[in-house]
Amino acid sequence: MPDIEIVERKKNPLLYREEIILKFRFQGPTPSRKEVREAVVSFLGVNQDRVVIRKISQEYGMPEAKVLVMLYNSSEKAKEIEPKHIIARHEQKEG
């Protein structure tokens, strides 16, 4: 189970979302976007459709990453506001 810590959390009422920066620590290989999203959903205790992982940045060889998460008020707002290529990343099948 990865260790997750909230670095910054701010509300953006104009875009119907919260913008959250997390420090995501893990053991072993770098987790996939899907694994990061599942861990963030369980950490925040929200519906997966409302969570969009905008960016994952990691320094080479470090067992931690900075994750930019957009937590929307509804899944409809997420699909309406987020760019299509970001939504497509979440809908891709692994493998």
C-alpha positions in Angstrom: 0.0 0.0 0.0 1.5 3.4 -1.0 1.9 6.2 1.5 -0.1 9.3 0.5 0.3 12.7 2.0 -1.7 15.9 1.1 0.8 18.7 0.3 -1.8 21.3 -0.9 -5.5 21.4 -1.2 -7.6 24.3 -2.6 -11.1 24.8 -3.8 -11.9 26.2 -7.2 -15.6 26.9 -7.2 -15.6 28.4 -10.7 -14.6 25.1 -12.2 -16.6 23.0 -9.7 -13.5 21.2 -8.3 -10.8 20.9 -5.7 -7.2 20.9 -6.8 -5.1 18.7 -4.6 -1.3 18.1 -4.7 -0.3 14.8 -3.2 3.1 13.2 -2.3 2.8 9.6 -3.3 5.4 7.2 -1.8 5.7 3.6 -3.1 7.8 0.5 -2.9 9.1 -1.4 -5.9 8.4 -0.3 -9.5 6.7 2.9 -10.5 2.9 2.4 -10.3 0.8 2.9 -13.4 -1.7 5.8 -13.7 -4.5 3.4 -13.0 -2.9 2.2 -9.8 -2.3 5.7 -8.6 -5.9 6.7 -9.3 -7.2 3.7 -7.4 -5.0 4.5 -4.4 -6.0 8.2 -4.5 -9.7 7.2 -4.7 -9.5 5.0 -1.7 -7.4 7.6 0.2 -9.9 10.4 -0.4 -12.9 8.1 -0.1 -14.7 9.4 -3.2 -16.3 8.0 -6.4 -13.7 7.2 -9.0 -15.6 9.1 -11.7 -15.0 12.4 -9.9 -11.2 12.0 -9.7 -8.9 13.0 -12.5 -5.1 12.5 -12.3 -3.8 15.5 -14.2 -0.1 15.0 -13.7 2.4 12.6 -12.1 5.9 13.9 -11.8 8.8 11.8 -10.4 12.5 12.4 -10.1 14.6 9.6 -11.5 15.1 6.7 -9.2 13.1 8.2 -6.3 10.4 6.0 -4.7 8.0 9.0 -4.5 6.0 11.1 -7.0 4.1 14.4 -6.9 0.5 13.9 -8.1 -1.8 16.7 -9.3 -5.4 15.6 -8.7 -8.6 17.3 -9.7 -11.6 16.3 -7.6 -14.8 17.4 -9.3 -18.2 17.9 -7.8 -19.7 15.4 -10.4 -18.4 13.2 -13.1 -20.4 15.2 -15.7 -18.4 18.4 -14.8 -15.2 16.4 -15.0 -15.9 15.3 -18.6 -17.2 18.8 -19.5 -14.2 20.7 -18.2 -11.1 18.4 -18.5 -9.3 18.3 -21.9 -10.3 15.2 -24.0 -6.7 13.8 -24.0 -6.7 13.7 -20.2 -10.1 11.9 -20.1 -8.8 9.5 -22.7 -5.8 8.6 -20.5 -8.2 7.4 -17.8 -10.3 5.4 -20.1 -7.3 3.5 -21.7 -7.1 -0.2 -21.2 -3.8 -1.5 -19.6 -1.7 -4.0 -21.5 
